[in-house]
């Protein structure tokens, strides 16, 4: 057994009598010794040590530290209270909204396309769908007119709106371009021509009567469905399309009535251009853009196409239909459709969207601003206003 040296013994006695340590183990640790050795030294030297007093001293020191910390927290809390009391004395900065002293010119553009009036959609084939036929189409056009007129009246409040542009961008009927459409359509192409003509005439007459403008400009484009050829053709595209007939009969109807508030701009090629408030806008159906699927959707091929078209004649905006899903960006507008989701859309895994059309505002100072969907069917396929 190792004997405790005299030096270590004195070190332990000093530690025991210092009053710094509240236990034998604390003394042993301080002296780098064992509890047993400390106990033997204590017993051998007869030193009296009050460990309880030392323990109380230690606890007192800890309490002092806690007290100082609590005082610091209290001071922090007081500072926070002072900040809160200062913030409670809020003095609002006075902002005012004054009536616009100068109302700028603006032109709403109502985009109509992809009605497919002669096509029938079987409600049993598309889950939760009410289907589609010409009677449902008429009810949806009624909702379309109600929505368009409400939006135009809102736009009148802060802008000088004297003109309305109505873009008729094709595919108002499906026709017989596919064998299945010959079998399933609800009417022949000539019947569809007459139906579309009557319905569009009613739409334009309603807008003339209710939208509060001095002039309506109708800019037109032919779709890919109204063609009389089996495959799309570039040469004489518009004159090989039933919609070319509809557009000319529309113009003749209003001309025969002596209606001077409406002006028609029929298509002569794939594009139909119209300057609106000094801005060149390019209208077309949209089928010249080819998209075969992909994460980026139609946007990537469309932006490539616009970049190429702008090399020859630059447009500030492209307006089109065809894709049956409403999309709007800084430099293009894609219209929705009236037919809604159908069997073909489900088969090609197209994005789901209920029936809707579009209206947007071209402002003389800010360009394209307000963009509004005119939804004619809710998400549960229940017709609005039914």
C-alpha positions in Angstrom: 0.0 0.0 0.0 1.4 3.3 -1.1 2.2 5.7 1.8 1.0 9.2 1.8 3.9 11.7 1.6 4.2 14.5 4.0 3.7 17.1 1.3 0.5 15.4 0.0 -0.7 15.2 3.6 -0.2 18.9 4.2 -1.9 19.7 0.9 -5.0 17.6 2.0 -5.1 19.2 5.4 -5.0 22.7 3.9 -7.8 21.8 1.5 -9.8 20.3 4.4 -9.4 23.5 6.5 -9.9 26.0 3.7 -13.6 25.8 3.7 -13.7 25.7 -0.1 -14.9 22.2 -0.5 -18.2 20.7 0.6 -17.3 17.1 0.5 -14.4 14.6 0.8 -14.7 13.7 -2.8 -14.3 17.4 -3.8 -11.1 17.6 -1.6 -9.8 14.4 -3.2 -10.4 15.7 -6.6 -8.7 19.0 -5.9 -5.6 17.2 -4.4 -5.5 14.5 -7.0 -5.9 11.9 -4.4 -8.5 9.3 -3.3 -11.4 9.7 -1.0 -10.0 7.0 1.2 -6.7 8.8 1.6 -8.4 12.1 2.4 -10.5 10.3 5.0 -7.4 8.7 6.6 -5.6 12.1 6.7 -8.6 13.8 8.2 -8.9 11.0 10.9 -5.1 11.0 11.6 -4.6 14.7 12.1 -7.8 15.4 14.1 -8.7 18.3 11.9 -12.3 19.4 12.3 -14.1 20.3 9.1 -17.7 21.4 8.7 -18.7 20.1 5.3 -22.2 21.3 5.7 -21.0 24.9 6.1 -18.8 24.5 3.0 -21.8 23.1 1.1 -23.9 26.1 2.2 -21.2 28.5 1.0 -21.1 26.7 -2.4 -24.9 26.9 -2.7 -24.8 30.6 -1.7 -22.2 31.3 -4.4 -24.5 29.6 -7.0 -27.5 31.6 -5.8 -25.5 34.8 -6.2 -24.7 33.8 -9.8 -28.4 33.0 -10.5 -29.4 36.3 -8.9 -27.0 38.3 -11.1 -28.4 36.4 -14.2 -32.0 37.1 -13.1 -31.2 40.8 -12.8 -29.8 40.7 -16.3 -33.0 39.0 -17.7 -35.1 41.5 -15.8 -33.3 44.4 -17.3 -33.7 42.9 -20.8 -37.4 42.5 -20.1 -37.7 46.1 -19.1 -36.0 47.2 -22.3 -38.4 45.1 -24.3 -41.4 46.6 -22.5 -40.1 50.1 -23.2 -39.8 49.2 -26.9 -43.4 47.8 -27.0 -44.7 50.9 -25.2 -42.9 53.1 -27.8 -44.4 51.1 -30.7 -47.8 51.3 -29.2 -47.7 55.0 -29.8 -48.2 54.5 -33.6 -48.4 57.6 -35.8 -49.7 56.4 -39.2 -48.2 58.0 -42.3 -51.0 59.6 -44.2 -51.6 58.0 -47.6 -54.5 59.0 -49.8 -56.1 57.6 -52.9 -57.3 60.4 -55.1 -59.5 60.1 -58.1 -57.4 59.6 -61.3 -57.1 63.1 -62.8 -56.3 61.7 -66.2 -57.8 58.4 -67.4 -55.7 56.7 -69.9 -56.9 54.9 -73.0 -57.2 51.2 -72.9 -58.7 48.4 -75.1 -60.2 45.1 -73.8 -59.5 42.1 -76.0 -62.1 39.3 -75.8 -60.7 36.0 -77.2 -63.1 33.4 -78.5 -62.0 30.1 -80.0 -62.3 26.3 -79.8 -66.1 26.0 -79.4 -66.4 22.8 -81.4 -70.1 23.3 -81.7 -70.8 20.2 -83.7 -68.9 17.8 -81.5 -70.7 15.7 -78.9 -69.0 14.5 -75.7 -70.4 11.5 -74.0 -71.0 12.2 -70.3 -70.5 8.5 -69.5 -67.1 8.4 -71.2 -65.7 11.3 -69.2 -66.1 10.8 -65.5 -68.0 13.7 -63.7 -68.7 15.4 -67.0 -72.1 16.6 -68.1 -70.9 16.0 -71.7 -71.2 18.5 -74.5 -73.6 19.3 -77.3 -74.9 22.4 -79.0 -77.5 23.1 -76.3 -74.8 23.0 -73.6 -72.7 25.2 -75.8 -75.5 27.8 -76.0 -75.8 28.0 -72.3 -72.0 28.4 -71.9 -72.0 31.2 -74.4 -74.7 32.9 -72.3 -72.4 32.6 -69.3 -69.5 33.9 -71.4 -71.4 37.0 -72.4 -72.5 37.7 -68.8 -68.9 37.4 -67.6 -67.4 39.5 -70.4 -69.8 42.3 -69.9 -69.3 42.4 -66.2 -65.5 42.6 -66.6 -65.7 45.3 -69.3 -67.9 47.4 -67.0 -65.3 47.1 -64.3 -62.6 48.2 -66.7 -64.6 51.2 -67.7 -64.2 52.7 -64.2 -60.5 53.8 -64.4 -59.7 53.9 -68.1 -61.1 55.5 -71.3 -62.5 52.5 -73.1 -64.0 53.4 -76.4 -63.1 50.3 -78.4 -63.4 46.6 -77.9 -61.4 44.0 -79.9 -63.0 40.6 -80.4 -60.6 37.9 -81.6 -62.3 35.0 -83.4 -59.5 32.5 -83.6 -61.1 29.4 -85.1 -62.2 25.9 -84.3 -65.7 26.9 -83.8 -66.6 23.5 -85.2 -64.9 20.2 -85.3 -66.0 19.2 -88.9 -65.1 15.9 -90.5 -61.3 16.0 -90.5 -61.2 12.5 -88.7 -63.3 9.5 -89.5 -64.5 9.2 -85.9 -65.9 12.7 -86.1 -67.9 11.7 -89.2 -69.5 9.1 -87.0 -69.9 10.9 -83.7 -70.5 14.6 -84.5 -74.0 16.0 -83.8 -74.3 17.8 -87.1 -72.8 18.0 -90.6 -70.2 20.7 -91.5 -72.8 22.9 -93.4 -75.1 22.6 -90.3 -72.2 23.6 -88.1 -71.5 26.6 -90.3 -75.0 27.9 -89.9 -75.0 27.2 -86.1 -71.7 29.0 -85.6 -72.8 31.9 -87.8 -76.0 32.4 -85.8 -74.3 32.1 -82.5 -71.4 34.5 -83.3 -73.9 37.0 -84.7 -75.8 36.9 -81.5 -72.6 37.4 -79.5 -71.5 40.4 -81.5 -75.0 42.0 -81.3 -75.1 41.5 -77.5 -71.6 43.1 -77.1 -72.7 46.1 -79.3 -75.7 46.6 -77.1 -74.2 46.1 -73.6 -70.4 46.7 -73.4 -70.6 50.5 -73.7 -68.0 51.1 -76.5 -68.1 53.2 -79.6 -66.5 50.6 -81.8 -65.9 46.9 -82.0 -63.0 45.5 -84.1 -63.3 41.8 -85.0 -60.0 40.2 -85.9 -60.2 36.7 -87.2 -58.1 33.6 -87.8 -59.1 30.1 -89.2 -58.5 27.0 -87.1 -57.2 23.6 -88.1 -60.5 21.8 -87.7 -62.6 23.9 -90.1 -60.5 22.9 -93.1 -62.0 21.2 -96.1 -58.8 19.2 -96.8 -57.8 16.0 -95.2 -54.5 17.3 -94.1 -53.5 20.9 -93.1 -52.2 23.0 -96.1 -50.2 26.2 -96.1 -51.3 27.5 -99.5 -54.7 29.2 -99.5 -55.2 28.0 -95.9 -57.9 30.4 -95.1 -60.0 29.9 -98.3 -60.0 26.1 -97.7 -61.7 26.6 -94.4 -65.4 26.7 -93.5 -64.7 29.5 -91.0 -63.6 31.8 -93.9 -67.3 31.6 -95.1 -68.6 32.3 -91.6 -66.4 35.4 -91.2 -67.5 36.9 -94.5 -71.1 36.2 -93.8 -70.8 37.9 -90.4 -69.4 41.0 -92.0 -72.1 41.0 -94.6 -74.8 40.7 -92.0 -73.7 43.8 -90.1 -73.1 45.7 -93.4 -76.6 45.0 -94.6 -77.9 46.3 -91.2 -76.0 49.5 -91.8 -74.1 49.0 -88.5 -71.1 51.3 -88.5 -69.9 50.6 -85.0 -68.4 47.2 -86.0 -65.4 46.6 -88.2 -64.2 43.2 -89.5 -60.6 42.2 -90.3 -60.8 38.8 -92.0 -57.7 36.6 -92.3 -55.6 36.5 -95.5 -53.0 34.0 -94.2 -52.1 32.2 -91.1 -51.4 35.4 -89.2 -53.7 38.3 -88.8 -52.2 41.5 -87.5 -53.8 44.4 -85.7 -52.2 47.5 -84.2 -53.8 48.2 -80.8 -52.9 51.6 -79.3 -49.8 51.6 -81.4 -48.7 48.1 -80.5 -48.5 45.4 -83.2 -50.4 42.3 -82.0 -50.2 39.0 -83.9 -53.4 36.9 -83.9 -53.5 33.2 -85.1 -55.1 29.9 -84.2 -52.0 28.4 -82.6 -51.7 25.1 -84.6 -48.4 26.2 -86.2 -46.7 25.5 -82.9 -45.9 21.8 -82.6 -45.6 20.2 -79.2 -45.2 16.5 -78.5 -45.2 16.5 -74.8 -42.5 17.4 -72.2 -42.2 19.0 -68.8 -42.0 22.5 -70.2 -45.4 22.1 -71.9 -46.2 24.2 -75.0 -44.3 27.2 -73.6 -40.8 26.1 -74.9 -41.7 25.4 -78.5 -44.0 28.5 -78.5 -41.2 30.8 -77.3 -38.9 29.3 -80.0 -41.6 30.0 -82.6 -42.2 33.5 -81.5 -38.5 34.3 -81.6 -38.3 33.1 -85.2 -41.5 35.0 -86.3 -40.2 38.2 -84.7 -37.1 38.1 -86.9 -39.3 39.1 -89.8 -42.1 41.1 -88.2 -41.9 41.7 -84.5 -45.0 41.6 -82.3 -45.4 42.8 -78.8 -48.0 40.0 -78.2 -49.1 36.8 -79.8 -52.8 35.8 -79.2 -53.9 32.3 -80.0 -56.2 29.4 -79.1 -55.9 25.7 -80.2 -54.4 24.3 -77.0 -57.7 24.2 -75.0 -55.9 25.4 -71.8 -55.7 29.1 -70.9 -52.2 30.4 -70.4 -50.9 33.9 -70.2 -47.4 35.3 -70.3 -45.6 38.6 -70.8 -45.7 38.2 -74.6 -48.4 35.7 -75.5 -52.0 34.7 -74.6 -53.4 31.2 -75.1 -57.1 31.0 -74.9 -59.1 28.2 -73.2 -62.0 26.3 -74.9 -65.7 26.1 -74.7 -66.0 22.4 -75.2 -64.1 21.6 -72.0 -62.4 18.3 -71.3 -63.3 15.5 -73.8 -62.3 12.0 -74.8 -59.4 13.1 -76.9 -58.0 15.3 -74.2 -58.1 12.4 -71.7 -56.5 10.0 -74.2 -53.5 12.3 -74.9 -53.1 13.1 -71.2 -53.8 16.8 -71.7 -54.0 19.1 -68.7 -57.5 19.2 -67.2 -59.2 22.5 -67.5 -62.9 23.4 -67.3 -64.5 25.4 -70.1 -63.4 29.0 -70.3 -62.5 31.8 -72.6 -60.2 34.9 -72.0 -60.3 38.6 -71.9 -57.3 40.9 -71.2 -56.6 44.7 -71.3 -54.1 46.6 -73.4 -53.3 49.8 -71.7 -51.8 52.8 -73.5 -49.1 53.3 -70.9 -48.5 49.9 -69.4 -49.2 47.5 -72.3 -51.0 44.2 -71.4 -52.3 44.5 -67.8 -55.5 42.9 -66.6 -55.9 39.3 -67.5 -59.2 37.5 -66.7 -60.5 34.0 -67.3 -64.2 33.9 -68.1 -65.1 30.5 -66.6 -68.4 29.1 -67.9 -68.3 25.8 -66.0 -67.2 25.1 -62.4 -64.7 22.5 -61.3 -67.4 20.0 -60.6 -68.6 20.2 -64.2 -71.8 21.9 -63.1 -72.7 24.7 -65.5 -72.5 28.2 -64.0 -76.0 29.7 -64.1 -77.7 26.4 -64.7 
